[in-house]
Amino acid sequence: MSTRSAGSGLGLAVLLAMPLGAQAPADLSDLPAMAAPDWLSDTITRPHSNIATSALPPPITVMPIGAVEIEAVGLLPPAITGLPRDLWGASDTETLARLMRAQPVLGLPAIQGFTETLALAELDPPLDADPDRAALFLARLDLLLGRGALDPAQALIERASPRNPDVFRRWFDISLLIDHADRACAAMEANPDIAPTLPARIFCLARSGDWSAAALTLGTGEALGRITEAEGDLIARFLDPELFEGEDPLPPDPALTPLTFQMRAAIGERPSTNGLPLAFAHADLSDLAGWRAQLDAAERLTRSGAIEPAEWLAIYTARVPSASGGVWDRVAALQRFDAAVLAGDTEATTRLLAPAWAAMQAAGLDIAFAEIYADHLMRLPLTGETGVLARRIALLSSRYEQVAQAAVPQTEAERFAFAIAAGRVATPPAGADLLTGAVGAAFGDDAPDPQRYTWLVQNDRLGEALLRAALVLSDPGRDPGDVTDALALYRAVGLEDVARRAGLQLIVMRD
């Protein structure tokens, strides 16, 4: 363990002991409102939120001993995350939920990974959490859905049990997108607390083979005005596509949902997922979608961290490209490099590394590439500029500390990066720009205390501070001074791996 890592508890103690002169954080006016993703299917009916359903006072919530509140549900226990169970502390639920929703789909990869960990972590609920609203739980789910991380989102919901209508709505859509529609319909039918909308009911009736009941429901819904004309046209074709043979395809749907996507796919009018939210890209990962669609989906989902690098590589190397330009040139460059590395051919690797790396950088696949090839590159006797490039790439992988310990730096820039990777005092090279200097300040001998976050930490709002710092580090227009404070915060509270990876990515990926 590095000296800094071993002393991280002292850093937090100093932060807590600082005078209460720091200011409270700014308001939330620039953060997203508490709203669900606009692409979710309208599958669940419920009373309007502003209409009272009873004149009685609200009931007191009673939970049996041993029951788990939905806000406390997670997949990653503190023993795995290293996060304190009371991380949310005294922060109010709405603030945390809005900060969670504000995290970008594509940001600094180290911070993307950390915020996903927060979304999946098993933590005590905020003090003001309302288990019926499940506001923070829904925000955690929506962070995952926004990045296309459907498998962990589904697992998180199933750990909580999707009885809450808003949670069930998300689970239903996830099931549609991963081709588990029958399971979703069976769950809807078996749960009396879930009341489906008419389009969802018709879809499930048809999936179960009850076509006559589906057609009757369609007619009733149209007569009552509860199914729009556009919905009726699509559902009618879904129920009896032969009736519309020879007619023009339906016009594009600017507000496509997983439910309408599935219906259009069933009638042979499957829309392209390019330009659709990332969650839809999973539909293109199967062989039925065609290799080009698989490649595009794999690149998008790899950039967001929704699929593992190995899954991306398997799709990239599945066939030989038969065209050129764009993605085909990237695939060809990667395949040539992959063959050279697997053969242990140092000469070919030297020749092919730079063009392969340039192609991966252009597509935002640098972290996945580094994760796959770091060990291979470190085992080959690469020298000169190729050796420097190989070490720079390896520093972006999870083996960054081993790289810094095993290699001898050849330049001042490399010496600086190695110091960050090892958690040592890092002095920026002479003439370094403002961002490099800001990263160096967080790893310097006299690293400043993160005063922007002192008030939050001292007032039992550590999780809120970490979410605010995450926004800073993922902001392309970040202020260098804010970067220093954000990195210093992560180091002070013991999140050394997050701080080092973020610091390395800030200086290496830009180069």
Secondary structure as GFF3:
##gff-version 3
##sequence-region A 1 511
A	DSSP	alpha_helix	3	6	.	.	.	ID=ss1
A	DSSP	alpha_helix	8	17	.	.	.	ID=ss2
A	DSSP	three_ten_helix	70	72	.	.	.	ID=ss3
A	DSSP	alpha_helix	78	81	.	.	.	ID=ss4
A	DSSP	alpha_helix	93	102	.	.	.	ID=ss5
A	DSSP	alpha_helix	109	120	.	.	.	ID=ss6
A	DSSP	alpha_helix	135	146	.	.	.	ID=ss7
A	DSSP	alpha_helix	150	160	.	.	.	ID=ss8
A	DSSP	alpha_helix	165	177	.	.	.	ID=ss9
A	DSSP	alpha_helix	181	190	.	.	.	ID=ss10
A	DSSP	alpha_helix	198	207	.	.	.	ID=ss11
A	DSSP	alpha_helix	211	224	.	.	.	ID=ss12
A	DSSP	alpha_helix	229	239	.	.	.	ID=ss13
A	DSSP	three_ten_helix	241	244	.	.	.	ID=ss14
A	DSSP	alpha_helix	258	266	.	.	.	ID=ss15
A	DSSP	three_ten_helix	278	284	.	.	.	ID=ss16
A	DSSP	three_ten_helix	287	289	.	.	.	ID=ss17
A	DSSP	alpha_helix	291	303	.	.	.	ID=ss18
A	DSSP	alpha_helix	309	316	.	.	.	ID=ss19
A	DSSP	alpha_helix	327	342	.	.	.	ID=ss20
A	DSSP	alpha_helix	346	362	.	.	.	ID=ss21
A	DSSP	alpha_helix	366	379	.	.	.	ID=ss22
A	DSSP	alpha_helix	384	394	.	.	.	ID=ss23
A	DSSP	alpha_helix	400	406	.	.	.	ID=ss24
A	DSSP	alpha_helix	412	422	.	.	.	ID=ss25
A	DSSP	alpha_helix	434	442	.	.	.	ID=ss26
A	DSSP	three_ten_helix	451	453	.	.	.	ID=ss27
A	DSSP	alpha_helix	454	458	.	.	.	ID=ss28
A	DSSP	alpha_helix	462	473	.	.	.	ID=ss29
A	DSSP	alpha_helix	480	492	.	.	.	ID=ss30
A	DSSP	alpha_helix	496	508	.	.	.	ID=ss31
###
